[in-house]
Amino acid sequence: MASIRVETVVAAPPGAVWAAVADVGNVHRRLLPGRVAAARVEGDERILTMPDGTEVRELIVAVDHGLRRLAYSVQGPGRLTLAHHHATFEVFDHDGGAAARLVWTTDVLPHDREPAVRARVERGIEEMRAVLEEER
């Protein structure tokens, strides 16, 4: 299984960063406006609508406020055909709590999808950082 880990430091309080990450129904407003056109939550699933109308279903596995950890799994269909996808976001204090360290870990199968997924998460985490710093 390919495992991808990216991280960035966000010049915003860790609590504020976590509040945005944990707000699973508002990813299109609080983390990736423009990249995600809309989001809705149905039970344990989040359905993302992309600007081109494509929908991606994600199972929200865990939202752990104590650990500041969100786990989710893409169920399909999306643009990439994946046999398996599981990802987490974790928010840590950085610089004594003056900033946040945002870590995004993604495991995918098949292995050959790793470059495409890595490119998306590397670009995505930087887009999130910019949005989170603007919100501050």
Beta strands, then each sheet from edge to edge (+ up, - down):
strand 1: 2-10
strand 2: 38-42
strand 3: 45-49
strand 4: 55-64
strand 5: 69-77
strand 6: 84-94
strand 7: 99-109
sheet 1: 1+ 7- 6+ 5- 4+ 3- 2+
end
